[in-house]
Amino acid sequence: MIFDIAAKRAELSPDRPAVYFAGRWYRYGELNDRVTRLAGGLEHLGLGQGDRVSILAANHLAHLELILATAKVGVVYTPFNYRLSAAEQQLIADYIRPALLFYDAEHAAKVPRGVRTIALEGYDDWLRGAPAPSPAPPLDPEDIQMILFTGGTTGSPKGAMQPYRQGFYNAVNTVFSWNLRGDDCAVQATPCFHAAVNALSVPLLHLGGRVVVQRQFEPGDYLRLADEQDATLLFMVPTMYQMLTEHPDFATRDLSRVRWAISGGAPCPEPVREAFAARGVHFKQGYGLTEAGVNCFATELEVAERKPNTVGRPVLHAEAEIRHEDGTSVARGEIGELTLRGPHVFSGYFERPEDTAKGFRGGWFWTGDLARQDDEGDFTIVGRRKEMFISGGENVYPAEIEAALYEHDAVAECAVMGVPDERWGEVGLAALILRAGETLSEHEVRAHLKTQIAGYKVPKHVIVLDTFPKSGAGKILKHEIVTAFLGTDARRDQNQVS
């Protein structure tokens, strides 16, 4: 297995453009030179194999260079979520104990105590003064390359240890199963601290493609970069796609080179998909998680057109099985927990052996996600096991209700959760964000849903919010919505929402 991807790409395609950042392209040969100096600088500071190197910053070229430098010096890339508070950063630092942390000026106030630091404002000067590194240490496919934190939507984040083996097979799976090409280009707009950096950016660097780093997502700037830098693939979460469709430049920017767009984290609402289809851009639904890949399924455009909510079938070197709690497989069409197996699965959680043991059962990783497989063999994710609630003895899956809500033209975003109820045990709470100028009564919401789903699935409570609380990965923090709702009696009694 080739560990030093930067050196190999510099050998194969030194003059090919690799990464665009801050107004200029860095070619593969130049990128490898920079990564080599980075490795030398880290080694000069006394860092070596197994040391965690962190970065607390908005998207920056240094994120990708740190990933590539791991193979040259053996350090472990361990990025911090810059959206967390200073107190949360300290907890993460106490847990992960980084040997060095790079940071940008915007997040300097959140830098944890007791950690050696380097400011990114002087990063290029520091690189220029770095000595040449020693020969790379002997590496094994099971050595840890990255520690990426789980989303942390239900508790303290855990550090998922990703070995070189996982990164290699994720790249192989993505290139072959998603049919990536050497001339492909993608804009890295989702945060680099998130596992989504492995969705397209790292596989494209393996392949010799082009990666455009957007410092922070802004829809107009994203559309400009996609147009001017000839993006061929799009990867974002649904909220970001929706923001693109609402931007005035969406109708005029050239998207003709985009081969397809893929939505991660949650299904993309039908109106958003239709808006992109009108621009000639076709959607696929992705599925992945920090612990596996991150890319686990692939689907052809024809299948995605017929079944927009399917994630397709397992990628090349991956197995998937839907199981009952006792480990037996469910029948086709039944809902159960998705389990995964293959070389794209992580090693475990850093210093959390109990959590690791809970995740692995019988040689399979239990994702916590509920899924069904149709007669053609395609998988659809129906929600998180922890999000499923039981109302009057019936299992209710929020993702199914959310898909029905998105069929209403007035709904921009939605989230459905179970809340306590004296009569039924639990009932649904539907939180909505409406499109500008739209109003909806609770009666209208229920009437719409009754044409789409069974009556027992229709939420008892409907609220409208201006914004949703979200994690650094862009996922809606449903537990925060529930907590706020249960603490506000007035919302429960409202009859008109607007």
C-alpha positions as CSV (number, residue, x, y, z in Angstrom):
1,M,0.0,0.0,0.0
2,I,1.3,3.5,-0.9
3,F,1.0,5.7,2.2
4,D,2.6,8.9,0.9
5,I,0.0,10.0,-1.6
6,A,1.5,13.5,-2.0
7,A,4.8,12.1,-3.2
8,K,3.2,9.6,-5.5
9,R,1.0,12.2,-7.2
10,A,4.0,14.5,-7.5
11,E,5.7,11.7,-9.3
12,L,2.7,10.9,-11.6
13,S,1.3,14.3,-12.3
14,P,3.6,17.1,-10.9
15,D,2.2,19.8,-13.2
16,R,-1.5,19.0,-12.8
17,P,-3.5,21.5,-10.7
18,A,-4.3,20.0,-7.3
19,V,-5.8,22.4,-4.8
20,Y,-7.2,25.9,-5.3
21,F,-7.0,28.1,-2.2
22,A,-7.1,31.9,-1.5
23,G,-7.1,32.8,-5.2
24,R,-4.5,30.5,-6.6
25,W,-3.9,26.9,-7.7
26,Y,-1.2,24.7,-6.2
27,R,0.0,21.9,-8.5
28,Y,0.8,18.4,-7.3
29,G,4.6,18.9,-7.4
30,E,4.4,22.2,-5.4
31,L,1.9,20.6,-3.0
32,N,4.2,17.8,-2.3
33,D,7.1,20.2,-1.7
34,R,5.0,22.1,0.9
35,V,3.8,18.9,2.6
36,T,7.5,17.7,2.8
37,R,8.4,21.0,4.5
38,L,5.4,20.6,6.8
39,A,6.6,17.2,7.8
40,G,10.1,18.5,8.4
41,G,8.8,21.3,10.5
42,L,6.7,18.9,12.6
43,E,9.7,16.6,13.1
44,H,11.9,19.6,14.0
45,L,9.4,20.3,16.8
46,G,9.9,16.8,18.1
47,L,6.7,15.3,16.8
48,G,6.7,11.8,15.5
49,Q,4.6,8.7,14.9
50,G,1.3,8.6,16.9
51,D,1.4,12.3,18.0
52,R,-1.8,14.1,17.4
53,V,-1.6,17.3,15.4
54,S,-4.7,19.4,15.5
55,I,-6.1,22.4,13.7
56,L,-8.7,24.9,15.0
57,A,-9.6,26.9,11.9
58,A,-12.0,27.5,9.1
59,N,-11.2,25.6,5.9
60,H,-7.6,26.2,4.9
61,L,-5.0,24.6,2.7
62,A,-3.3,23.5,5.9
63,H,-6.1,21.0,6.6
64,L,-5.3,19.0,3.4
65,E,-1.6,19.4,3.8
66,L,-1.8,18.0,7.3
67,I,-3.7,15.0,6.0
68,L,-1.0,14.4,3.4
69,A,1.8,15.0,5.8
70,T,0.7,12.2,8.1
71,A,2.4,9.6,5.9
72,K,5.7,11.5,5.9
73,V,6.2,11.7,9.6
74,G,3.6,9.4,11.2
75,V,1.6,12.1,13.0
76,V,-2.2,11.8,13.4
77,Y,-4.5,14.4,11.8
78,T,-7.0,15.4,14.6
79,P,-9.0,18.5,13.6
80,F,-11.1,20.5,16.1
81,N,-14.7,21.6,15.4
82,Y,-14.3,25.4,15.4
83,R,-18.0,25.9,16.1
84,L,-17.7,24.5,19.6
85,S,-17.4,26.9,22.6
86,A,-14.1,27.5,24.3
87,A,-15.1,25.3,27.2
88,E,-15.9,22.5,24.7
89,Q,-12.6,22.9,23.0
90,Q,-10.9,22.5,26.3
91,L,-12.7,19.3,27.0
92,I,-11.7,17.9,23.5
93,A,-8.1,18.9,24.1
94,D,-8.0,17.3,27.5
95,Y,-9.4,14.1,25.9
96,I,-7.3,13.9,22.8
97,R,-4.1,15.6,24.1
98,P,-2.7,17.1,20.9
99,A,1.1,17.6,20.6
100,L,0.5,20.7,18.4
101,L,-2.4,22.8,17.3
102,F,-2.6,25.2,14.4
103,Y,-5.2,28.0,14.7
104,D,-6.5,31.0,12.8
105,A,-7.0,34.5,14.2
106,E,-10.8,34.1,14.0
107,H,-10.8,31.3,16.6
108,A,-7.8,32.4,18.7
109,A,-10.0,33.0,21.7
110,K,-11.1,29.3,21.7
111,V,-7.6,27.9,21.7
112,P,-7.4,25.4,24.6
113,R,-5.0,25.9,27.5
114,G,-1.8,23.9,27.8
115,V,-1.4,23.1,24.1
116,R,1.6,24.1,21.9
117,T,0.3,26.3,19.0
118,I,1.2,27.8,15.7
119,A,-0.8,30.6,14.2
120,L,-1.9,30.0,10.6
121,E,-1.2,33.7,9.8
122,G,2.5,32.8,9.8
123,Y,2.1,29.3,8.4
124,D,3.7,29.9,5.0
125,D,6.7,31.6,6.5
126,W,7.0,28.8,9.0
127,L,6.9,26.3,6.1
128,R,9.7,28.1,4.2
129,G,12.0,27.9,7.2
130,A,11.3,24.2,7.9
131,P,14.2,21.7,7.5
132,A,13.9,18.6,5.3
133,P,12.4,15.6,7.2
134,S,14.0,12.3,7.9
135,P,12.9,9.3,5.8
136,A,9.2,8.4,6.6
137,P,8.8,5.9,9.4
138,P,7.7,2.4,8.6
139,L,3.9,2.4,8.5
140,D,1.3,-0.3,8.7
141,P,-2.2,-0.2,7.2
142,E,-3.6,-0.4,10.7
143,D,-1.6,2.6,12.0
144,I,-3.9,5.5,12.7
145,Q,-3.9,8.4,10.1
146,M,-6.8,10.5,11.4
147,I,-8.9,10.9,14.5
148,L,-12.2,12.5,13.5
149,F,-14.8,13.4,16.0
150,T,-18.4,12.1,15.7
151,G,-21.1,14.6,15.3
152,G,-21.9,14.8,19.0
153,T,-25.6,15.4,18.6
154,T,-26.5,13.2,21.5
155,G,-23.6,13.6,23.8
156,S,-19.9,14.3,24.0
157,P,-18.1,13.7,20.7
158,K,-16.0,10.5,20.4
159,G,-12.7,10.4,18.5
160,A,-13.1,7.8,15.6
161,M,-9.7,6.3,14.8
162,Q,-9.2,6.0,11.1
163,P,-6.3,3.9,10.0
164,Y,-4.5,4.3,6.6
165,R,-6.3,1.2,5.5
166,Q,-9.6,2.9,5.9
167,G,-8.5,6.0,4.0
168,F,-7.1,3.9,1.1
169,Y,-10.3,1.8,0.7
170,N,-12.6,4.8,1.0
171,A,-10.7,6.4,-1.9
172,V,-10.8,3.2,-3.9
173,N,-14.5,2.7,-3.1
174,T,-15.3,6.3,-4.1
175,V,-13.3,6.5,-7.3
176,F,-14.6,3.2,-8.7
177,S,-18.2,3.2,-7.3
178,W,-18.9,6.8,-7.9
179,N,-17.1,6.8,-11.2
180,L,-14.8,9.7,-10.4
181,R,-12.5,10.9,-13.2
182,G,-9.1,12.5,-13.3
183,D,-10.6,15.7,-14.7
184,D,-13.2,16.0,-11.9
185,C,-13.3,19.0,-9.6
186,A,-15.2,19.6,-6.4
187,V,-15.5,22.5,-4.0
188,Q,-14.7,21.6,-0.4
189,A,-17.4,23.8,1.3
190,T,-18.4,21.6,4.2
191,P,-16.0,22.0,7.2
192,C,-12.7,20.2,6.8
193,F,-12.9,19.2,10.5
194,H,-15.8,16.9,9.5
195,A,-15.6,13.4,8.0
196,A,-17.0,15.0,4.8
197,V,-13.5,16.0,3.8
198,N,-13.2,12.3,2.9
199,A,-16.3,12.4,0.7
200,L,-14.6,13.9,-2.4
201,S,-11.5,15.9,-1.5
202,V,-9.3,13.1,-0.3
203,P,-10.4,10.6,-3.0
204,L,-9.8,13.3,-5.7
205,L,-6.2,13.9,-4.3
206,H,-5.6,10.1,-4.7
207,L,-6.9,10.2,-8.3
208,G,-5.1,13.4,-9.3
209,G,-8.3,15.5,-9.6
210,R,-8.9,19.1,-8.5
211,V,-10.1,20.4,-5.1
212,V,-11.3,23.9,-4.5
213,V,-11.1,24.9,-0.8
214,Q,-13.8,27.4,0.2
215,R,-12.8,29.0,3.5
216,Q,-16.4,29.2,4.8
217,F,-19.6,28.4,3.0
218,E,-21.3,31.4,1.4
219,P,-23.8,30.6,-1.4
220,G,-22.8,33.4,-3.8
221,D,-19.1,32.6,-3.4
222,Y,-19.7,28.9,-3.8
223,L,-21.6,29.5,-7.1
224,R,-18.8,31.7,-8.3
225,L,-16.1,29.1,-7.5
226,A,-18.1,26.3,-9.0
227,D,-18.5,28.4,-12.2
228,E,-15.1,29.9,-12.5
229,Q,-13.1,26.8,-11.5
230,D,-15.2,24.3,-13.6
231,A,-16.6,22.2,-10.8
232,T,-17.9,18.8,-12.1
233,L,-19.2,17.3,-8.8
234,L,-21.1,18.9,-5.9
235,F,-21.2,17.6,-2.4
236,M,-23.1,19.4,0.5
237,V,-25.8,19.0,3.0
238,P,-29.4,19.9,2.1
239,T,-29.5,23.2,3.8
240,M,-26.5,24.4,1.8
241,Y,-28.1,23.3,-1.5
242,Q,-31.3,25.1,-0.5
243,M,-29.3,28.3,0.2
244,L,-27.8,28.0,-3.3
245,T,-31.3,27.9,-4.9
246,E,-32.4,31.0,-3.0
247,H,-29.4,33.0,-4.1
248,P,-29.9,35.4,-7.0
249,D,-26.8,34.1,-8.8
250,F,-28.2,30.5,-9.0
251,A,-30.1,31.3,-12.2
252,T,-27.1,32.8,-14.0
253,R,-24.0,31.0,-12.9
254,D,-22.8,28.3,-15.3
255,L,-23.3,24.8,-13.9
256,S,-23.2,23.0,-17.2
257,R,-20.0,21.1,-16.3
258,V,-21.5,19.5,-13.2
259,R,-22.0,15.8,-13.8
260,W,-24.0,15.3,-10.6
261,A,-24.7,16.5,-7.1
262,I,-24.8,14.4,-4.0
263,S,-26.6,15.2,-0.8
264,G,-25.1,14.0,2.5
265,G,-26.5,14.0,6.0
266,A,-30.2,13.9,5.1
267,P,-32.4,13.6,2.0
268,C,-32.6,16.7,-0.1
269,P,-36.1,18.2,-0.4
270,E,-37.9,17.7,-3.6
271,P,-38.2,21.4,-4.4
272,V,-34.5,21.7,-4.1
273,R,-33.9,18.8,-6.4
274,E,-36.3,20.2,-8.9
275,A,-34.6,23.6,-8.9
276,F,-31.2,21.9,-9.7
277,A,-32.9,19.6,-12.3
278,A,-34.1,22.8,-14.0
279,R,-30.5,23.8,-14.3
280,G,-29.5,20.4,-15.7
281,V,-28.0,19.1,-12.4
282,H,-29.1,15.7,-11.3
283,F,-29.1,14.5,-7.7
284,K,-28.0,11.4,-5.9
285,Q,-28.5,10.6,-2.2
286,G,-25.4,9.8,-0.2
287,Y,-24.9,7.9,3.0
288,G,-21.9,7.7,5.2
289,L,-20.7,8.1,8.7
290,T,-17.4,9.0,10.4
291,E,-16.9,5.4,11.4
292,A,-17.2,3.9,8.0
293,G,-15.7,5.4,4.9
294,V,-17.2,8.0,4.8
295,N,-18.8,6.8,1.6
296,C,-20.7,3.5,2.0
297,F,-23.2,3.4,-0.9
298,A,-23.5,4.3,-4.6
299,T,-26.3,4.6,-7.0
300,E,-26.7,5.3,-10.7
301,L,-28.4,8.4,-11.9
302,E,-31.2,6.5,-13.5
303,V,-32.0,4.8,-10.2
304,A,-31.7,8.1,-8.3
305,E,-34.2,9.6,-10.7
306,R,-36.7,6.8,-10.1
307,K,-36.1,6.5,-6.4
308,P,-34.7,9.8,-5.1
309,N,-34.5,8.7,-1.5
310,T,-32.5,5.6,-2.1
311,V,-28.8,5.5,-1.3
312,G,-28.3,2.6,-3.7
313,R,-26.1,-0.4,-3.0
314,P,-22.9,-0.9,-1.0
315,V,-19.7,0.4,-2.6
316,L,-17.1,-1.9,-4.1
317,H,-15.3,-3.1,-1.0
318,A,-18.2,-3.0,1.4
319,E,-21.0,-5.2,2.7
320,A,-24.3,-4.1,4.2
321,E,-26.9,-6.0,6.1
322,I,-30.1,-4.9,7.8
323,R,-30.7,-6.7,11.1
324,H,-33.1,-7.2,13.9
325,E,-31.8,-6.4,17.4
326,D,-30.9,-10.1,17.9
327,G,-28.6,-10.0,14.9
328,T,-30.8,-11.9,12.5
329,S,-31.4,-10.4,9.1
330,V,-34.7,-8.8,8.3
331,A,-36.7,-9.7,5.2
332,R,-36.7,-7.5,2.1
333,G,-38.9,-4.4,2.7
334,E,-38.7,-4.6,6.5
335,I,-37.0,-2.0,8.6
336,G,-34.0,-2.8,10.8
337,E,-30.7,-1.5,11.9
338,L,-28.1,-1.1,9.2
339,T,-24.8,-2.9,9.8
340,L,-21.6,-2.6,7.8
341,R,-18.5,-4.6,7.2
342,G,-15.4,-4.1,5.1
343,P,-11.9,-2.5,5.1
344,H,-13.5,1.0,5.0
345,V,-14.7,0.6,8.6
346,F,-12.7,2.4,11.4
347,S,-10.6,0.8,14.1
348,G,-12.6,2.1,17.1
349,Y,-13.0,5.1,19.4
350,F,-9.9,6.7,20.9
351,E,-9.6,5.5,24.5
352,R,-13.2,4.5,24.6
353,P,-13.1,0.6,24.6
354,E,-16.7,0.3,25.9
355,D,-18.1,2.4,23.1
356,T,-16.0,0.5,20.6
357,A,-17.3,-2.8,21.9
358,K,-20.9,-1.6,21.7
359,G,-20.4,-0.5,18.1
360,F,-19.0,-3.9,16.9
361,R,-21.1,-7.0,17.2
362,G,-20.4,-10.3,15.4
363,G,-17.8,-8.7,13.1
364,W,-20.2,-6.0,11.9
365,F,-20.4,-2.3,12.8
366,W,-23.9,-1.4,14.0
367,T,-24.5,2.1,12.7
368,G,-27.6,3.0,14.7
369,D,-29.3,3.9,11.5
370,L,-32.6,2.3,10.4
371,A,-32.9,1.2,6.8
372,R,-34.9,-1.0,4.4
373,Q,-33.9,-2.8,1.2
374,D,-36.3,-2.9,-1.7
375,D,-36.9,-5.8,-4.1
376,E,-34.3,-4.4,-6.5
377,G,-31.7,-4.5,-3.8
378,D,-31.5,-0.7,-3.2
379,F,-31.2,0.6,0.4
380,T,-33.1,3.5,1.9
381,I,-32.3,5.1,5.2
382,V,-35.4,5.8,7.3
383,G,-33.9,7.4,10.3
384,R,-31.9,6.9,13.5
385,R,-32.8,4.1,15.9
386,K,-32.7,6.6,18.7
387,E,-35.1,8.9,16.8
388,M,-37.7,6.3,16.2
389,F,-40.6,6.7,18.7
390,I,-43.6,4.5,19.6
391,S,-47.0,6.1,19.5
392,G,-49.9,4.0,20.7
393,G,-47.8,0.8,20.2
394,E,-46.9,1.7,16.6
395,N,-43.3,2.4,15.4
396,V,-43.0,5.9,13.9
397,Y,-40.0,6.9,11.8
398,P,-39.4,10.7,11.6
399,A,-37.6,10.5,8.2
400,E,-40.8,9.2,6.6
401,I,-42.9,12.2,8.0
402,E,-40.2,14.7,7.0
403,A,-40.2,13.4,3.4
404,A,-44.0,14.0,3.4
405,L,-43.7,17.5,4.8
406,Y,-41.2,18.4,2.2
407,E,-43.9,17.7,-0.4
408,H,-45.6,20.9,0.7
409,D,-44.5,24.0,-1.2
410,A,-44.4,26.2,1.9
411,V,-41.9,24.1,3.8
412,A,-38.3,25.1,3.5
413,E,-36.9,22.9,6.3
414,C,-38.5,20.5,8.8
415,A,-37.6,18.1,11.6
416,V,-39.8,15.6,13.3
417,M,-39.2,14.2,16.8
418,G,-41.1,12.2,19.4
419,V,-42.2,13.9,22.6
420,P,-44.0,12.5,25.7
421,D,-47.8,12.2,25.7
422,E,-50.0,11.0,28.6
423,R,-52.4,9.1,26.3
424,W,-50.2,7.7,23.5
425,G,-46.9,7.4,25.3
426,E,-45.2,9.5,22.6
427,V,-46.5,11.7,19.8
428,G,-44.8,13.6,17.0
429,L,-43.5,17.1,17.1
430,A,-43.0,18.7,13.7
431,A,-40.8,21.8,13.6
432,L,-40.9,23.8,10.4
433,I,-39.1,26.6,8.8
434,L,-41.4,28.1,6.1
435,R,-40.4,29.8,2.9
436,A,-40.4,33.6,2.8
437,G,-43.9,35.0,2.8
438,E,-45.6,31.7,3.5
439,T,-48.0,30.8,6.3
440,L,-49.5,27.5,7.4
441,S,-52.1,26.6,10.0
442,E,-51.7,23.5,12.0
443,H,-54.8,22.2,10.4
444,E,-53.3,22.7,7.0
445,V,-50.2,20.8,7.9
446,R,-52.1,17.9,9.3
447,A,-54.5,17.8,6.3
448,H,-51.5,17.7,3.9
449,L,-49.9,14.9,5.9
450,K,-53.1,12.8,6.0
451,T,-52.9,12.6,2.2
452,Q,-49.3,11.2,2.4
453,I,-49.0,9.0,5.5
454,A,-51.1,7.0,8.0
455,G,-53.1,8.9,10.6
456,Y,-51.1,7.6,13.6
457,K,-47.9,9.1,12.0
458,V,-49.3,12.6,11.8
459,P,-47.6,14.8,14.4
460,K,-49.8,16.1,17.2
461,H,-47.8,19.2,17.6
462,V,-46.6,21.6,14.9
463,I,-44.3,24.6,15.5
464,V,-42.6,27.1,13.3
465,L,-39.1,28.4,14.0
466,D,-36.9,31.0,12.3
467,T,-33.8,28.8,12.4
468,F,-32.8,25.3,13.6
469,P,-29.9,24.6,16.0
470,K,-27.3,22.6,14.0
471,S,-24.1,20.7,14.6
472,G,-20.8,21.6,13.0
473,A,-21.7,19.0,10.3
474,G,-24.9,20.8,9.5
475,K,-27.2,18.2,11.2
476,I,-30.3,19.5,13.0
477,L,-29.9,19.2,16.7
478,K,-33.3,17.7,17.4
479,H,-32.8,17.2,21.1
480,E,-32.4,21.0,21.5
481,I,-35.7,21.6,19.7
482,V,-37.5,19.1,21.9
483,T,-35.9,20.6,25.1
484,A,-37.1,24.1,24.1
485,F,-40.6,22.9,23.2
486,L,-41.1,21.0,26.4
487,G,-40.1,24.1,28.3
488,T,-42.6,26.4,26.5
489,D,-46.2,25.5,27.2
490,A,-47.5,28.3,25.0
491,R,-46.1,26.7,21.9
492,R,-47.9,23.4,22.7
493,D,-51.3,25.2,22.8
494,Q,-51.0,27.3,19.6
495,N,-53.5,26.7,16.9
496,Q,-52.1,28.9,14.2
497,V,-48.5,28.9,13.0
498,S,-47.0,31.3,10.5
